[in-house]
Amino acid sequence: MPDAAANVDPGRQTIIILLTLITVILVGWALKATYVVTMPLTLAFFVTLILLPLQSRLNAWLPRPLRWLSIVVCMSVLLSVLGVLVASVWFSLSMILAKAPTYTAAAQQLWAQLQALAERHAMHVDILTEPLRNLYGPALGLVTSGFGYLWLLMAMLMLVFFLVLLMLIEAGEWRKTMTAGLSETRMQTILATIATASEQVRRFLVVKTLIGAITGAISGLWLWLLGVDFALLWGIVIFLLNYIPYIGSTIAVIPVAVIALLQFGPEWALVAIAGLIVIQQLLGNVIDPRLTGRSLAISPLVVLVSIVFWGWIWGLAGMLVGVLLTATIVIVFDHIPALRPLATLLSRSAPDRQYR
């Protein structure tokens, strides 16, 4: 029997490809234009996925009249985590500003040493002095805008908080809403697909969060033992940037290297960086793949493209959740027979079929 793919009209196939590209561009433009709404909704969705098992267990333990307490407990946990993160970052940034004169003096001393070393080897570094001076104004503006961005970030976190609250309240009603107007067989198929895909996404998200928290905690402890300033802040930064594969670990090391260099000098800074690299490689390349499993092994090229794509749409927040969104899309595609080849194409290997 001839292959069905060989009988596809080339003109029709070209039209389908063009329509797909147009759809992707339009969806990307719409998401970028509605950043203020769609980005918090996406973050709230992932946070709700993490909290739903806790809510379900509490509902199973509590009597029906007191099941509202499960939502109170979940939101209290979320509020505590957000409070600790915001307070830690705010306190650390305040300490950085307080120590800014010390770091400025250390940077000037380090620059003088580099100039003396260059002169002994008949090298001239004066050509770099003027550009570095011109960077002072933009750097100050970047710091100022960074504090403004923090206020916007806190407002966004509050919006995410209330969206998660509404999602947890409505979680028990979504089944009734979805089953309206559907046949029993189709309803069961859709619910089974959603349940399986949600469980895989939740497992992937929980593992990524757990690995990121462990990496941040160990890295912060390592920096604290070395005496590097703001070890708590760097642990939080490493935890957050752990959601950005490949690029995130490199970005996280840069500020730590700068602070360690200004505080101790190049030798101790290399020790701090080497320790961070060992921690990230051990947890990211050895433990993380074993816990996540090969069913969610996304191609490295797809990972990098997703980081760039979602970063273009939602900025830093898009880079943080880009891989999670791509993994979610792969999982959903894997549970839709017509889209299953795309899931295989986006994955490093064929996904495990947990649902038929």
Secondary structure as UniProt FT lines:
FT   HELIX           4..7
FT   HELIX           10..33
FT   HELIX           35..61
FT   HELIX           64..66
FT   HELIX           68..98
FT   HELIX           100..120
FT   TURN            121..122
FT   HELIX           126..134
FT   HELIX           136..170
FT   TURN            171..173
FT   HELIX           174..179
FT   TURN            180..181
FT   HELIX           184..226
FT   TURN            229..230
FT   HELIX           231..241
FT   TURN            242..243
FT   TURN            245..246
FT   HELIX           247..264
FT   HELIX           266..282
FT   HELIX           283..287
FT   HELIX           288..292
FT   HELIX           294..296
FT   HELIX           300..334
FT   HELIX           337..339
FT   HELIX           340..346
//
